[in-house]
Every structure is written in structure tokens, then in C-alpha cells.
Amino acid sequence: MNAVFTPNLDKLRNIVQRFGPHSFTAGQVATEYEGAAASSESSKTFEELLQRHAAVLGVHSVSAGVWKAS
């Protein structure tokens, strides 16, 4: 049975805020969140999370796969 991943949005918000004015990728966020190098599947999951929760996390897409804190 596959476990359902429920992200901790506070933890995600803290991670993206640490990038400050610098742009970042979902892979970088995944690496910070998981504490280990992100796999391509993990990066994809975090890209979807960033898209879905952009307003709550205070981020916006700069270009394909690149994000910045608002």
C-alpha cells in the first residue's frame, strides 16, 4: 500500500523563506525538506506542491522549474 504524503506547509514555508531573494528549484526544496539529495520523483512531487500551494507559501514561478519568494 502506498502512503499518502501530507506536507508540512509550515516547514515548506520556512524552507522557501530561507532562500530569501534568491531563486530556487523544487529539487533544492525537496533536498532541504528531506535532509538528503532529492530524487527526480521527489523533485516532481515538490514542484507540484509549490504550484498547488504557491499563495500559502508566498512563492511565485519565475520560469519553468524556477521559483522565488514573493
FIKE-140891 format. One record per residue (C-alpha): z, y, x. Coordinates in pm, whole numbers, padded with zeros to 5 digits, always signed. Example, Ala and Ser with C-alpha at 12.3 -4.5 7.8 and 13.67 -1.06 7.14 Angstrom:
! residues 2
+00780-00450+01230
+00714-00106+01367
END
This chain:
! residues 70
+00000+00000+00000
-00092+00345+00134
+00187+00601+00145
+00118+00937-00013
+00156+01223+00234
+00354+01512+00089
+00350+01801+00334
+00650+02019+00400
+00496+02359+00326
+00782+02548+00492
+00721+02354+00813
+00346+02422+00787
+00407+02794+00726
+00634+02814+01030
+00371+02642+01245
+00086+02872+01144
+00306+03180+01186
+00377+03078+01547
+00008+03129+01626
+00061+03496+01542
-00261+03697+01570
-00443+03409+01744
-00686+03182+01564
-00616+02809+01540
-00767+02485+01416
-00637+02222+01179
-00614+01988+01479
-00374+02225+01653
-00162+02247+01337
-00163+01868+01300
-00055+01825+01662
+00236+02068+01613
+00334+01912+01279
+00327+01553+01401
+00452+01615+01754
+00165+01413+01901
-00206+01456+01964
-00391+01473+01634
-00644+01209+01538
-00969+01306+01368
-00830+01171+01038
-00514+01375+01079
-00716+01688+01159
-00923+01631+00846
-00607+01594+00635
-00462+01918+00773
-00792+02102+00722
-00774+02004+00355
-00409+02114+00339
-00493+02452+00490
-00774+02500+00239
-00561+02392-00057
-00250+02594+00037
-00403+02894+00217
-00242+03153-00010
+00103+02995+00012
+00076+02952+00390
-00057+03304+00443
-00375+03196+00623
-00747+03250+00582
-01058+03086+00722
-01230+03285+00996
-01520+03042+01036
-01583+02671+00988
-01269+02495+01107
-01103+02809+01245
-00804+02973+01075
-00591+03280+01120
-00265+03401+00970
-00322+03677+00715
END
